[in-house]
């Protein structure tokens, strides 16, 4: 790709080379400073974002701040050129590749990942002290010198371009990298160093596990929504617990629940690494990391209670590589072209799914109330009652009928089916007396007509399978549904859990009808049982959907 004449004209002292990088925040060229013979990297900031005078002034102000950042883990800015309509940052050129290239090609051990994390946090903390936020921390912005020293690049550019907000086009192209974005940045809320803590934590999560804290499908907007509305997935169990606890705290959606700054994150990370790998882990690793005194103390702090034998966590073994080659890459400046950029927060605010949970919750609540009221509002049919001890022959007063057929049922389920003389009594199976509780429907078939009776044993209704069974079904379905809803709230379950809620809700509704029916000795009819079951299934599914969608808010 040829270099624009305006860029060449703006940099007369530099011999420009090939393009070595690109993204939504600009294009990077290699170059050489002619008088000094010094290799440099030149970042051409997207002109479409810096055309107005106000933005140009912000560029100039931020460039001065960036030029003051003198830290071993920050790529130094040598110059800022604003000429011929161009905005150009001249930086140190690093030839050791990026963390992303090393991660995908060679893989990283847990020790190397922690060292990268400490170096990144060291550079971030220094920048924060100078009043500069990064807001685009990602593996491709973490570069190595030829001697292997890590340096953080592109400080402040996102802040300059977008004033801290995440910008996107109406078509869904995002300016920035949605895979590492902090929730408050996506929402356009006030930003603090906690936003960069989140980005660094996401990078460390990925380097330790090979994957991101959130699913990456569905495009850039879907990825941003997950960061804003969902909880991150727990780290893989193979990651030692002390490291996992530190990383997960850095990914808290609420900035107040994260580390207050990069240094406190680094202190805990250094202590966790010392606990897992031993106090001399950085020395054995052979990686040069510049640490503040408090962090250095943590990195050599011996652990009194190591979580597992340190020799099983050798620093040079068990390399982790990225499981994905792309994370919905940001749109380049060329792709964005002259399209109108809008804050992602306005798109998120217009997303329909933010309003739908309340309707599902309302529907679920209303159907649940109808289900609970049904057993006490639907009256039973007026049937002749036969109080009977079912352990003895059941006598039905039909003097003109020497032989008949007796079917005992509850909610359409047959409990006994016998033939006999109704006047001398039907001899029922011995288990029938323990099955029937409260009342059961008895149908006597004489061949010419069917007569129905409400059979009511004298024993306590809860001393029967009907009574105990309906109570157990009620408690079981309630407990299981509560477990499903809890998993949905924590984003530990998906569509499958919502589907499972339907049969559980049906069982709950059936139990809600049967238990009062047994206790009140009403007719255990089939149709009300089915009606309550369907209401329960509808309520459970609606509430599960509302819970799942609320958890994504």
C-alpha positions as CSV (number, residue, x, y, z in Angstrom):
1,X,0.0,0.0,0.0
2,X,1.5,3.3,-1.1
3,X,2.1,6.1,1.5
4,X,-0.1,9.2,1.1
5,X,1.8,12.2,-0.2
6,X,0.6,14.3,2.7
7,X,2.3,11.9,5.1
8,X,5.6,12.2,3.2
9,X,5.3,15.9,3.1
10,X,4.6,16.2,6.9
11,X,7.7,14.1,7.7
12,X,10.6,15.5,5.7
13,X,13.2,14.3,8.2
14,X,12.1,10.7,8.1
15,X,12.6,8.0,5.5
16,X,9.3,6.2,5.4
17,X,9.2,2.4,4.9
18,X,6.4,-0.2,4.7
19,X,3.2,-0.4,6.6
20,X,3.6,-2.6,9.7
21,X,0.2,-2.3,11.3
22,X,-3.3,-1.0,11.0
23,X,-6.5,-0.6,13.0
24,X,-9.4,1.6,13.8
25,X,-7.0,4.0,15.7
26,X,-4.7,4.4,12.7
27,X,-2.0,3.0,10.4
28,X,1.6,2.3,11.5
29,X,4.6,2.7,9.2
30,X,8.2,1.8,9.8
31,X,10.6,4.7,9.3
32,X,14.1,6.0,9.9
33,X,15.0,9.4,11.3
34,X,17.5,10.6,8.8
35,X,19.8,12.9,10.9
36,X,20.1,10.3,13.8
37,X,19.7,7.1,11.8
38,X,17.3,5.9,14.4
39,X,14.5,3.4,13.4
40,X,11.1,4.6,14.5
41,X,7.4,3.6,14.1
42,X,5.1,6.3,12.9
43,X,1.4,6.1,13.7
44,X,-0.9,8.0,11.3
45,X,-4.1,8.8,13.2
46,X,-7.3,8.6,11.2
47,X,-7.8,12.0,9.6
48,X,-11.6,11.6,9.5
49,X,-11.6,11.7,13.3
50,X,-9.3,14.7,13.7
51,X,-10.6,17.1,11.2
52,X,-12.3,19.5,13.6
53,X,-10.3,22.0,15.5
54,X,-11.5,20.7,18.9
55,X,-10.2,17.2,18.2
56,X,-6.9,18.5,16.9
57,X,-6.4,20.4,20.1
58,X,-7.1,17.2,22.1
59,X,-4.5,15.4,20.0
60,X,-1.9,18.0,20.7
61,X,-2.6,18.1,24.4
62,X,-2.5,14.3,24.7
63,X,0.7,14.0,22.7
64,X,2.4,16.2,25.2
65,X,1.3,13.9,28.0
66,X,2.4,10.8,26.1
67,X,5.8,12.4,25.4
68,X,6.3,12.7,29.2
69,X,5.8,9.1,29.9
70,X,9.3,7.7,30.6
71,X,9.0,4.2,31.8
72,X,10.7,0.9,31.0
73,X,7.4,-0.7,30.0
74,X,6.0,2.1,27.9
75,X,6.8,2.6,24.3
76,X,8.2,6.2,24.2
77,X,6.8,8.8,22.0
78,X,9.6,10.8,20.3
79,X,7.5,13.4,18.4
80,X,4.0,14.5,17.4
81,X,3.6,16.1,14.0
82,X,0.5,18.0,13.0
83,X,1.0,19.2,9.4
84,X,-0.6,19.0,6.0
85,X,-3.8,17.8,7.6
86,X,-2.0,14.8,9.2
87,X,-1.7,13.8,12.8
88,X,1.3,11.6,13.3
89,X,2.9,10.1,16.4
90,X,6.6,9.1,16.1
91,X,7.4,6.3,18.5
92,X,10.2,3.8,19.3
93,X,10.2,0.9,16.8
94,X,10.2,-2.5,18.5
95,X,11.3,-5.6,16.6
96,X,10.5,-8.4,19.1
97,X,6.9,-8.9,18.0
98,X,3.8,-8.7,20.0
99,X,2.3,-10.7,22.9
100,X,-0.3,-11.8,20.4
101,X,2.2,-13.1,17.9
102,X,4.1,-15.0,20.6
103,X,0.9,-16.3,22.1
104,X,-0.4,-17.7,18.9
105,X,2.9,-19.0,17.5
106,X,4.8,-20.3,20.5
107,X,2.4,-20.3,23.4
108,X,3.0,-19.0,26.9
109,X,3.5,-20.7,30.2
110,X,1.6,-19.5,33.2
111,X,4.8,-17.9,34.6
112,X,5.4,-16.0,31.4
113,X,1.8,-14.9,31.4
114,X,2.1,-13.5,34.9
115,X,5.4,-11.7,34.0
116,X,3.7,-10.1,31.0
117,X,0.8,-9.1,33.3
118,X,3.1,-7.5,35.8
119,X,5.0,-5.6,33.1
120,X,1.8,-4.4,31.6
121,X,0.4,-3.2,35.0
122,X,3.7,-1.5,35.7
123,X,3.4,0.6,32.5
124,X,-0.3,1.2,33.1
125,X,0.2,2.5,36.6
126,X,3.0,4.9,35.5
127,X,0.7,6.2,32.7
128,X,-2.2,6.6,35.1
129,X,0.0,8.6,37.5
130,X,0.6,11.0,34.6
131,X,-3.1,11.3,33.9
132,X,-3.2,9.1,30.8
133,X,-5.6,6.2,30.4
134,X,-4.9,3.5,27.7
135,X,-8.5,2.2,27.1
136,X,-7.3,-0.3,24.4
137,X,-5.3,-2.8,26.3
138,X,-4.9,-6.0,24.2
139,X,-2.2,-8.5,23.3
140,X,-1.5,-6.7,20.0
141,X,-0.7,-3.5,21.9
142,X,1.9,-5.2,24.1
143,X,5.2,-5.3,22.2
144,X,8.6,-6.8,22.9
145,X,12.0,-5.2,22.2
146,X,14.6,-7.4,20.5
147,X,16.0,-8.2,23.9
148,X,12.6,-9.4,25.2
149,X,11.5,-6.4,27.3
150,X,7.7,-5.8,27.2
151,X,6.4,-2.4,26.4
152,X,2.8,-1.1,26.2
153,X,2.0,0.8,23.0
154,X,-0.7,3.2,21.9
155,X,-1.3,4.9,25.3
156,X,-4.1,7.5,25.2
157,X,-5.0,7.2,21.5
158,X,-8.5,5.8,22.2
159,X,-9.0,8.6,24.8
160,X,-8.0,11.2,22.3
161,X,-10.1,9.9,19.4
162,X,-13.3,9.1,21.3
163,X,-13.1,11.0,24.6
164,X,-13.3,7.6,26.3
165,X,-16.5,6.4,24.7
166,X,-16.7,3.3,22.5
167,X,-17.7,4.5,19.0
168,X,-19.3,2.5,16.3
169,X,-21.1,2.9,13.0
170,X,-24.8,2.3,12.4
171,X,-23.7,-1.0,10.6
172,X,-22.1,-2.3,13.8
173,X,-18.4,-1.7,13.0
174,X,-16.6,-0.8,16.2
175,X,-13.7,1.7,16.7
176,X,-11.6,-0.2,19.1
177,X,-11.4,-3.8,20.3
178,X,-14.6,-5.1,21.8
179,X,-13.1,-8.3,23.2
180,X,-11.2,-6.4,26.0
181,X,-13.5,-3.5,26.6
182,X,-14.6,-2.5,30.1
183,X,-18.4,-2.3,30.7
184,X,-18.3,1.3,31.8
185,X,-16.4,2.3,28.7
186,X,-19.0,0.6,26.5
187,X,-21.7,2.4,28.4
188,X,-20.0,5.8,28.1
189,X,-19.7,6.2,31.8
190,X,-16.9,8.2,33.6
191,X,-13.6,6.3,33.3
192,X,-10.9,5.6,35.8
193,X,-7.8,3.4,35.9
194,X,-10.2,0.6,36.7
195,X,-11.1,0.5,33.0
196,X,-7.5,-0.4,32.2
197,X,-7.4,-2.9,35.1
198,X,-10.3,-4.7,33.3
199,X,-8.5,-4.7,30.0
200,X,-5.3,-6.1,31.6
201,X,-7.3,-8.7,33.5
202,X,-9.0,-9.8,30.3
203,X,-5.5,-10.2,28.6
204,X,-4.2,-12.2,31.6
205,X,-7.3,-14.4,31.6
206,X,-6.7,-15.2,27.9
207,X,-3.0,-15.8,28.3
208,X,-3.6,-18.3,31.2
209,X,-6.5,-20.2,29.6
210,X,-6.2,-19.7,25.9
211,X,-9.7,-18.2,25.6
212,X,-11.6,-15.1,26.5
213,X,-13.9,-14.6,29.5
214,X,-16.9,-14.3,27.2
215,X,-18.2,-16.1,24.1
216,X,-16.9,-14.3,21.0
217,X,-19.6,-15.1,18.4
218,X,-22.3,-12.8,17.1
219,X,-20.3,-9.8,16.0
220,X,-18.8,-6.8,17.8
221,X,-22.1,-5.4,19.3
222,X,-23.0,-8.8,20.7
223,X,-19.5,-9.0,22.3
224,X,-19.9,-5.6,23.8
225,X,-23.3,-6.5,25.2
226,X,-21.8,-9.6,26.9
227,X,-19.2,-7.4,28.7
228,X,-21.9,-5.0,29.8
229,X,-24.6,-7.4,30.8
230,X,-23.1,-10.8,31.6
231,X,-20.8,-12.2,34.2
232,X,-17.4,-13.6,32.9
233,X,-17.0,-17.3,32.8
234,X,-14.8,-18.8,35.6
235,X,-11.3,-19.5,34.7
236,X,-10.4,-23.1,33.7
237,X,-9.8,-25.3,36.7
238,X,-6.3,-26.0,35.4
239,X,-5.3,-22.4,36.3
240,X,-4.1,-22.4,40.0
241,X,-6.7,-21.0,42.3
242,X,-4.6,-18.0,43.7
243,X,-4.1,-16.8,40.2
244,X,-7.7,-17.4,39.2
245,X,-9.0,-15.4,42.2
246,X,-6.9,-12.4,41.3
247,X,-7.8,-12.4,37.7
248,X,-11.5,-12.8,38.3
249,X,-11.5,-9.9,40.7
250,X,-10.0,-7.7,38.0
251,X,-12.9,-8.6,35.7
252,X,-15.7,-7.5,38.1
253,X,-18.4,-5.7,36.1
254,X,-18.7,-3.0,38.8
255,X,-15.6,-0.8,38.7
256,X,-15.8,-0.4,42.5
257,X,-15.5,-4.2,42.9
258,X,-12.2,-4.3,40.9
259,X,-8.7,-3.3,42.0
260,X,-8.7,0.4,42.5
261,X,-5.6,0.8,40.4
262,X,-3.0,-1.1,38.4
263,X,-0.5,-1.3,41.2
264,X,-2.9,-3.0,43.7
265,X,-3.7,-5.5,41.0
266,X,0.0,-6.1,40.4
267,X,0.7,-6.6,44.1
268,X,-1.9,-9.3,44.4
269,X,-0.8,-10.9,41.1
270,X,2.8,-10.9,42.3
271,X,1.8,-12.5,45.6
272,X,-0.3,-15.1,43.9
273,X,2.5,-16.0,41.5
274,X,5.0,-16.3,44.4
275,X,2.5,-18.6,46.1
276,X,2.2,-20.8,43.0
277,X,5.7,-20.8,41.6
278,X,7.9,-20.0,44.6
279,X,9.5,-16.7,45.7
280,X,12.3,-16.7,43.1
281,X,10.0,-17.3,40.1
282,X,10.9,-14.2,38.2
283,X,14.6,-14.9,38.6
284,X,14.2,-18.4,37.3
285,X,12.0,-17.2,34.5
286,X,14.7,-14.8,33.3
287,X,12.3,-12.1,32.3
288,X,13.2,-8.5,32.9
289,X,10.3,-6.8,34.7
290,X,10.5,-3.4,36.3
291,X,8.5,-3.5,39.5
292,X,7.6,-0.9,42.1
293,X,8.9,-1.7,45.6
294,X,5.5,-2.9,46.9
295,X,5.0,-5.2,43.9
296,X,8.6,-6.5,44.1
297,X,8.0,-7.4,47.7
298,X,4.9,-9.3,46.7
299,X,6.7,-11.1,43.9
300,X,9.2,-12.6,46.3
301,X,6.8,-13.3,49.2
302,X,7.1,-16.9,50.2
303,X,3.9,-18.9,50.6
304,X,3.3,-20.8,53.8
305,X,0.4,-22.8,52.2
306,X,1.1,-23.5,48.5
307,X,-1.9,-24.8,46.8
308,X,0.0,-27.6,45.0
309,X,3.6,-28.8,44.7
310,X,5.6,-26.1,42.9
311,X,7.6,-28.6,40.9
312,X,4.3,-29.5,39.1
313,X,4.0,-25.9,38.0
314,X,7.4,-25.5,36.3
315,X,7.7,-22.1,34.7
316,X,8.8,-23.5,31.4
317,X,6.1,-26.2,30.9
318,X,2.5,-26.4,29.9
319,X,2.4,-23.7,27.3
320,X,-1.0,-22.2,26.5
321,X,-1.9,-21.0,23.0
322,X,-4.8,-19.0,21.8
323,X,-7.8,-21.1,20.8
324,X,-9.0,-18.4,18.4
325,X,-7.1,-16.6,15.7
326,X,-9.4,-13.6,15.6
327,X,-11.6,-11.7,18.1
328,X,-13.9,-9.8,15.9
329,X,-11.2,-7.5,14.7
330,X,-11.8,-3.7,15.0
331,X,-12.8,-1.9,11.8
332,X,-9.9,-0.2,10.1
333,X,-9.9,3.5,9.4
334,X,-10.5,2.7,5.7
335,X,-13.5,0.6,6.5
336,X,-15.0,3.3,8.7
337,X,-14.5,5.8,5.9
338,X,-16.9,8.7,6.2
339,X,-19.5,6.8,8.1
340,X,-21.1,8.5,11.0
341,X,-19.7,7.3,14.4
342,X,-22.1,7.1,17.3
343,X,-21.5,6.0,20.9
344,X,-22.0,2.3,21.5
345,X,-23.9,3.2,24.6
346,X,-26.7,4.7,22.5
347,X,-27.0,1.5,20.5
348,X,-27.1,-0.6,23.6
349,X,-29.8,1.6,25.0
350,X,-31.9,1.0,22.0
351,X,-31.5,-2.8,22.0
352,X,-35.0,-4.3,22.4
353,X,-33.9,-7.1,24.7
354,X,-33.4,-4.6,27.5
355,X,-37.1,-4.1,27.8
356,X,-38.4,-7.6,27.2
357,X,-37.4,-9.2,30.5
358,X,-40.1,-7.2,32.4
359,X,-42.9,-8.5,30.1
360,X,-41.7,-12.1,30.5
361,X,-41.5,-11.6,34.3
362,X,-45.0,-10.1,34.4
363,X,-46.4,-13.0,32.3
364,X,-44.7,-15.5,34.5
365,X,-46.0,-13.8,37.7
366,X,-49.6,-13.6,36.5
367,X,-49.7,-17.2,35.4
368,X,-48.2,-18.3,38.7
369,X,-50.9,-16.4,40.6
370,X,-53.6,-17.9,38.5
371,X,-52.1,-21.3,39.1
372,X,-52.0,-20.8,42.9
373,X,-55.6,-19.6,43.0
374,X,-57.0,-22.3,40.9
375,X,-57.2,-25.1,43.5
376,X,-59.2,-22.8,45.8
377,X,-61.5,-21.3,43.2
378,X,-62.6,-24.3,41.1
379,X,-65.4,-26.1,42.9
380,X,-65.6,-29.9,42.7
381,X,-68.6,-31.7,41.3
382,X,-71.2,-32.8,43.7
383,X,-70.8,-36.6,44.0
384,X,-72.0,-39.2,46.4
385,X,-69.4,-39.8,49.1
386,X,-68.3,-43.2,50.2
387,X,-66.3,-43.1,53.5
388,X,-64.4,-46.4,53.3
389,X,-61.5,-48.2,54.9
390,X,-59.8,-49.5,51.8
391,X,-58.1,-52.3,53.7
392,X,-61.5,-54.1,53.8
393,X,-63.9,-54.9,51.0
394,X,-65.5,-51.7,49.6
395,X,-69.3,-51.9,49.7
396,X,-71.3,-49.9,47.1
397,X,-75.1,-50.0,47.8
398,X,-76.5,-51.3,44.5
399,X,-79.0,-54.0,45.6
400,X,-80.2,-54.7,42.0
401,X,-76.6,-55.3,40.7
402,X,-75.0,-58.6,41.6
403,X,-71.8,-57.9,39.6
404,X,-70.0,-54.8,38.6
405,X,-66.6,-53.3,37.7
406,X,-64.9,-50.7,40.0
407,X,-62.2,-48.3,38.8
408,X,-60.5,-46.0,41.3
409,X,-58.5,-43.1,39.9
410,X,-57.0,-39.8,40.8
411,X,-56.2,-37.1,38.1
412,X,-56.9,-39.6,35.4
413,X,-54.4,-42.1,36.8
414,X,-55.9,-45.6,37.6
415,X,-55.1,-46.7,41.2
416,X,-57.2,-49.8,41.4
417,X,-59.3,-51.8,38.8
418,X,-61.4,-54.8,40.2
419,X,-64.5,-56.8,39.5
420,X,-66.9,-58.0,42.2
421,X,-70.3,-57.8,43.9
422,X,-70.9,-54.3,45.0
423,X,-73.2,-55.4,47.8
424,X,-70.8,-57.8,49.4
425,X,-67.9,-55.5,48.6
426,X,-65.0,-55.0,46.1
427,X,-61.8,-56.5,47.4
428,X,-59.0,-54.0,46.5
429,X,-55.3,-54.6,46.2
430,X,-53.6,-54.3,49.6
431,X,-51.5,-51.3,48.5
432,X,-54.6,-49.3,47.6
433,X,-55.1,-48.1,51.2
434,X,-51.6,-46.6,51.2
435,X,-52.0,-45.0,47.8
436,X,-55.3,-43.2,48.2
437,X,-55.3,-40.1,50.4
438,X,-57.9,-37.4,50.9
439,X,-60.3,-38.5,48.2
440,X,-60.3,-40.6,45.0
441,X,-62.8,-40.9,42.2
442,X,-64.6,-44.3,42.1
443,X,-66.4,-45.3,39.0
444,X,-68.8,-48.3,39.2
445,X,-69.6,-49.8,35.8
446,X,-72.6,-52.1,35.8
447,X,-72.9,-52.7,32.1
448,X,-75.9,-50.5,31.7
449,X,-74.6,-47.3,33.4
450,X,-71.6,-45.8,35.1
451,X,-71.9,-44.3,38.6
452,X,-69.3,-42.1,40.2
453,X,-68.5,-41.7,43.8
454,X,-66.0,-39.8,45.9
455,X,-64.2,-42.3,48.0
456,X,-62.7,-40.9,51.2
457,X,-60.6,-43.1,53.4
458,X,-60.6,-42.2,57.2
459,X,-56.8,-41.9,57.6
460,X,-54.9,-38.7,57.6
461,X,-54.4,-37.7,53.9
462,X,-50.6,-37.2,54.4
463,X,-50.3,-40.8,55.4
464,X,-50.7,-41.8,51.8
465,X,-48.7,-41.8,48.6
466,X,-51.1,-39.2,47.1
467,X,-50.4,-36.8,50.0
468,X,-46.7,-37.4,50.4
469,X,-46.1,-37.7,46.6
470,X,-47.7,-34.4,45.8
471,X,-45.8,-32.7,48.6
472,X,-42.5,-34.2,47.4
473,X,-43.2,-33.3,43.8
474,X,-44.0,-29.7,44.9
475,X,-40.7,-29.4,46.9
476,X,-38.6,-31.2,44.2
477,X,-39.8,-29.0,41.4
478,X,-39.5,-25.8,43.4
479,X,-35.9,-26.7,44.4
480,X,-34.9,-27.7,40.9
481,X,-36.5,-24.5,39.4
482,X,-34.7,-22.3,41.9
483,X,-31.4,-24.0,41.0
484,X,-32.0,-23.4,37.3
485,X,-32.9,-19.7,37.9
486,X,-29.8,-19.3,40.1
487,X,-27.6,-20.7,37.3
488,X,-29.3,-18.4,34.8
489,X,-28.7,-15.4,37.0
490,X,-25.0,-16.3,37.1
491,X,-24.9,-17.0,33.4
492,X,-23.9,-20.6,34.1
493,X,-26.7,-22.0,32.0
494,X,-28.3,-21.3,28.7
495,X,-31.2,-22.2,26.4
496,X,-31.2,-25.8,27.7
497,X,-32.0,-24.7,31.2
498,X,-34.9,-22.7,29.9
499,X,-36.3,-25.7,28.1
500,X,-35.9,-27.9,31.2
501,X,-38.0,-25.3,33.1
502,X,-41.1,-26.3,31.1
503,X,-41.5,-29.9,32.4
504,X,-40.5,-28.9,35.9
505,X,-43.1,-26.1,35.8
506,X,-45.7,-28.6,34.6
507,X,-44.9,-30.8,37.6
508,X,-45.0,-27.9,39.9
509,X,-48.4,-26.8,38.6
510,X,-49.8,-30.4,39.0
511,X,-48.5,-30.6,42.5
512,X,-50.0,-27.2,43.3
513,X,-53.4,-28.6,42.3
514,X,-53.1,-32.1,43.8
515,X,-51.7,-31.2,47.3
516,X,-54.7,-28.9,48.3
517,X,-57.0,-31.3,46.7
518,X,-55.8,-34.1,48.9
519,X,-55.8,-32.0,52.0
520,X,-59.3,-30.7,51.3
521,X,-60.6,-34.1,50.2
522,X,-61.8,-32.7,46.9
523,X,-62.2,-34.6,43.7
524,X,-58.7,-35.0,42.1
525,X,-60.0,-34.3,38.6
526,X,-57.9,-34.6,35.4
527,X,-58.7,-31.3,33.6
528,X,-57.9,-28.9,36.5
529,X,-54.6,-30.9,37.0
530,X,-53.7,-30.4,33.4
531,X,-54.7,-26.7,33.5
532,X,-52.5,-26.1,36.6
533,X,-49.7,-28.0,34.9
534,X,-49.8,-25.9,31.8
535,X,-50.0,-22.7,33.9
536,X,-47.0,-23.9,35.8
537,X,-45.0,-24.7,32.7
538,X,-45.9,-21.3,31.1
539,X,-44.9,-19.5,34.3
540,X,-41.6,-21.3,34.7
541,X,-40.5,-20.7,31.1
542,X,-41.5,-17.0,31.2
543,X,-39.6,-16.5,34.5
544,X,-36.6,-18.4,33.2
545,X,-36.5,-16.3,30.0
546,X,-36.8,-13.1,32.1
547,X,-34.1,-14.2,34.4
548,X,-31.7,-15.1,31.6
549,X,-32.3,-11.8,29.8
550,X,-32.0,-9.8,32.9
551,X,-28.7,-11.5,33.6
552,X,-27.4,-10.2,30.2
553,X,-28.3,-6.6,31.2
